[in-house]
């Protein structure tokens, strides 16, 4: 029987295993070194602590550090954090400030990544800063700037501050010849630029950094993880889905080869959103549920992001109750505000939708352009329903500025759609039709089918308003086919209703809203009025239009006020006399 390993041989074996990505082997080796120092491990218990009666062996802090790193990659989060804290204490008591600062930075990572405890993470980062302040430049100085930049971008939404910290990290890294933090800093710099809309500058940095990471230009797997996640995050932010697809496949293969599940696990929620945008909803749901299952115990902070993204997927599928329940679980995650806005809009609550979109935008600085896009489109849609010309115009202007800076088709499509809404509110329906056509083309080119179908529905409505029945019917049928193929049940029903209405109108009959263009009613109010003319009750109208009876009652009241008539019958008479109704409606 071979003798038990000595601490030195166990440490050497552990370090070798770390370099090879053999995480279970590394954990076993470092545990052996700690046990050789007389520390007893209880299965499921805390990492044993050096009792403190006498000086600790000089290698003990390194054994704790190695054990914590192995546990980190095995998603043994509690053990990783405990080991890092113990290593920090021993380095401090041994007067090794740079090593203690490194552990403080790891503890910042632990609390940020595992638990989402941003305040605790900041505390450990500032502890690292205090320890490093009197020292000449060491790699930990560069890592300190990297993590400050990460928190500035991800927690504060301050892309400009992230750029400054990334530049400082790159400079320190280059000056001392430490490539690992420099690589991450370059990727962070790229993501911050992309977030500001500087895609032509930012994306090449992300591409280069990721290529170096996948090629193992650096030995630190943590540097590889951060770099690849920054790239996928950047692709999602600017809707660059072809680039995202290419890189996601490579990152996934790399992670599987080296047993780095946290690399792709952390990125999987972003990857799932990309699949959602591209209409690959089954795959997106599988990725999200798998990622959340993996993270439930080890990385609870990631679960809230997954819940918010799954809620948006369910909303698109038309499962509104399930989406609402998921948003409740997600708590106050920012992404949930945009989904809540669209849910409100789906149920005719435009004022609430606009309030939620504005609330989201207040949390995102204007400089962080990429993250503002979803809120701006939601605000434009809701404000258009409310007839708020100024709000729609302001949102459209900002969207166009972002789209021109970023240049990807989906973002340009969002800008065109919002500009179409502006034209409609100004009474320029022909201009609206052209803008909606552009939005359809751009969304289809950018491979975002749900958005393309949404824009096509608006295009069909414009054609109907212009009296172009055949064009309207063709676009409405294509809208219906697109939503049906996606499995978007709520939108499918609305599109089917539009097709039914258009099919029932004789080709020569006047179209609703075209005989008189200066009427004060919104498109939704016209739909309600036409159903009133058919003798439908508020409850029946609510069911037909997927609204609440309360919302229908409010629409009817608005119609009577705008037309200055006392009764529903009088409103129907006004519509008939002005060519608003078809033979079917009368």
Order of alpha helices (4+ residues) and beta strands (2+ residues): alpha-alpha-alpha-alpha-alpha-alpha-alpha-alpha-alpha-alpha-alpha-alpha-alpha-alpha-alpha-alpha-alpha-alpha-alpha-alpha-alpha-alpha-alpha-alpha-alpha-alpha-alpha-alpha-alpha
